[in-house]
Amino acid sequence: MVDAREEVRSWLSARMAEAGHVVAWAGAPDALEQNTGAPEILVIGVPDDLAALESFRGAFPDVPVVAWVEPGRAVPHLTPPFELASSGDGGALFGAVERSVPWVNLRRERDASRADAAAARQEADLHRRAAALLRDPDAEGFHELLLGELVHAAGAGTGVTVQSGCPGMAGVVAPYNQSFRNPRRSRCDTSDATRMKSWVDAERPR
């Protein structure tokens, strides 16, 4: 939510919240460029100077912009997705926001598709590396390389790393994942202890 006047920002934010929309940020036009990342929809009270709005459109060409225009102010000419709402029509702003929702859904689907494609590329790269590694299992350092690849595969995407080996010595640094560690925790074989207890009970004097 962008407008040069604080009272207008507060009023517009309250109206949007009443309509069930989440206002993630509200500020003046000159602070718009300081925000990192793209909002799902930009609702802006059209300022006298359109430089900040034009700069935003250049940086985020696919973000829907809803311009709230007051009488006497210049109407911006932006590339779609773009909606105009007159300040003289109470329901125009919400109608313009609702018309922008399909664009938001398209961006979400696109981002999800990109994430799926990235995961598929990561999996294909893992298969390629595994196939290259297993071509020569007798090569020197095979087991160290295999361990590194397994830890790397198990922890891919976690952003946390662990090191096999001692600090300052040879080892493999790779992401850590609890799901990889759990099945591989060492457990003592209790079968001998069970037989020992049974034998002691059998030999106990009556």
C-alpha positions in Angstrom: 0.0 0.0 0.0 1.7 3.2 -1.2 0.6 6.8 -0.8 2.4 10.0 0.1 -0.1 10.8 2.9 0.0 8.8 6.1 -3.7 9.4 6.9 -4.7 8.1 3.4 -2.4 5.0 3.9 -4.1 4.3 7.2 -7.6 4.7 5.7 -6.8 2.5 2.7 -5.1 -0.1 4.8 -8.1 -0.3 7.1 -10.5 -0.6 4.2 -8.5 -3.3 2.6 -8.3 -5.2 5.9 -12.0 -5.0 6.3 -12.4 -6.5 2.9 -10.3 -9.5 3.9 -7.0 -8.5 2.2 -3.7 -8.6 4.0 -1.7 -5.4 3.8 1.9 -6.5 4.1 3.5 -3.0 3.9 2.4 0.6 3.7 4.6 3.5 3.0 5.4 6.6 0.9 6.3 6.4 -2.8 10.0 7.4 -2.1 10.3 4.3 0.2 9.0 1.9 -2.4 12.4 1.3 -4.0 13.9 0.4 -0.6 11.7 -2.7 -0.2 13.3 -6.0 -1.3 11.2 -8.5 -3.1 7.9 -8.2 -5.0 4.4 -7.9 -3.4 1.6 -9.9 -4.8 -0.4 -6.8 -5.7 0.8 -3.1 -5.4 -2.0 -0.7 -4.5 -0.9 2.8 -4.9 -2.4 6.3 -4.5 -1.1 7.9 -7.7 1.5 10.5 -6.7 2.3 13.7 -8.6 5.7 12.3 -9.5 5.3 8.9 -11.3 9.0 8.1 -11.3 8.8 5.7 -8.3 5.8 3.9 -9.9 7.6 3.6 -13.3 10.7 2.3 -11.6 8.7 -0.3 -9.8 7.1 -1.5 -13.0 10.5 -1.7 -14.6 11.8 -3.9 -11.7 8.7 -6.1 -11.4 6.9 -6.2 -14.8 4.5 -9.0 -13.8 3.2 -7.7 -10.5 -0.3 -6.4 -10.7 -0.6 -2.7 -10.0 -3.9 -1.1 -8.8 -3.7 2.7 -9.1 -6.1 4.7 -6.9 -6.6 8.0 -8.8 -7.9 11.2 -7.4 -9.5 13.9 -9.6 -6.9 16.2 -11.1 -4.0 13.8 -10.9 -2.3 12.4 -14.0 -3.3 8.9 -14.9 -0.3 6.6 -15.3 0.2 4.5 -18.3 1.7 1.2 -17.3 1.9 -2.2 -19.0 -0.5 -4.9 -17.8 -1.3 -6.2 -15.3 -2.6 -2.8 -14.4 -6.0 -1.6 -13.0 -7.3 1.9 -12.4 -9.7 2.8 -9.5 -11.3 6.2 -9.1 -11.3 7.7 -5.6 -14.9 8.9 -6.3 -16.1 5.3 -6.5 -16.1 3.6 -3.1 -16.2 0.0 -4.6 -13.8 0.6 -7.5 -10.7 -0.1 -5.5 -11.9 -3.5 -4.2 -13.1 -4.4 -7.7 -9.8 -3.6 -9.2 -8.0 -5.7 -6.5 -10.3 -8.6 -7.2 -9.6 -8.4 -10.9 -5.9 -8.6 -10.2 -6.2 -11.9 -8.2 -6.0 -14.1 -11.4 -2.6 -12.6 -12.1 -1.5 -13.4 -8.6 -2.6 -17.1 -9.1 -0.7 -17.2 -12.4 2.5 -16.0 -10.7 2.1 -18.5 -7.9 1.7 -21.4 -10.4 4.7 -20.1 -12.4 6.8 -20.0 -9.3 5.7 -23.5 -8.2 6.5 -24.8 -11.7 10.0 -23.2 -11.5 10.6 -24.8 -8.1 9.5 -28.2 -9.4 11.8 -27.8 -12.4 14.7 -26.9 -10.2 14.1 -30.0 -8.0 13.9 -32.2 -11.1 17.3 -30.7 -12.3 18.8 -31.4 -8.9 17.6 -35.0 -9.0 18.9 -35.5 -12.5 22.2 -34.1 -11.4 22.3 -36.5 -8.5 21.6 -39.5 -10.8 24.4 -38.4 -13.2 26.9 -38.0 -10.4 25.9 -41.4 -8.9 26.3 -43.1 -12.3 29.7 -41.5 -12.8 30.8 -42.5 -9.3 29.7 -46.2 -9.7 31.5 -46.7 -12.9 34.7 -47.5 -11.1 34.0 -48.7 -7.5 37.6 -49.9 -7.1 39.1 -46.4 -7.7 41.2 -44.9 -5.0 39.0 -42.8 -2.6 35.8 -44.4 -3.8 34.3 -44.9 -0.3 35.1 -41.3 0.7 33.5 -40.0 -2.4 30.5 -42.3 -2.0 30.0 -41.0 1.6 30.2 -37.5 0.5 27.6 -38.0 -2.3 25.2 -39.8 0.1 25.4 -37.0 2.7 25.1 -34.4 0.0 22.0 -36.1 -1.4 20.4 -36.6 2.0 20.9 -33.0 3.0 20.2 -31.3 -0.3 18.2 -28.1 0.3 18.6 -27.9 4.1 21.2 -25.2 4.1 22.9 -26.8 7.1 26.3 -28.5 6.7 28.2 -31.2 8.6 31.7 -32.5 8.1 32.9 -36.1 8.1 36.4 -36.5 9.5 38.1 -34.2 12.0 38.5 -30.5 11.7 41.7 -29.6 9.9 41.9 -33.2 8.5 40.6 -34.9 5.4 36.8 -35.0 5.4 33.7 -34.2 3.4 31.6 -31.1 4.1 28.0 -31.6 3.0 24.5 -30.5 4.1 23.0 -32.3 7.1 19.6 -33.8 7.3 18.2 -35.6 10.3 16.3 -38.1 8.1 19.7 -39.3 6.8 21.2 -39.7 10.3 18.4 -41.5 12.1 18.5 -44.8 10.2 22.2 -44.9 10.5 22.6 -44.5 14.3 24.7 -47.3 15.7 22.8 -49.7 17.9 24.4 -52.4 20.1 23.5 -55.9 19.4 21.5 -57.1 22.4 21.3 -60.8 21.4 24.4 -61.8 23.4 23.2 -60.0 26.4 19.8 -61.8 26.1 21.5 -65.2 25.9 23.7 -64.3 28.9 20.7 -63.4 31.0 18.9 -66.6 30.1 22.0 -68.7 30.9 22.4 -67.0 34.3 18.8 -67.6 35.1 19.1 -71.3 34.1 22.1 -71.9 36.3 20.8 -70.1 39.3 20.7 -72.5 42.3 17.2 -73.6 43.3 
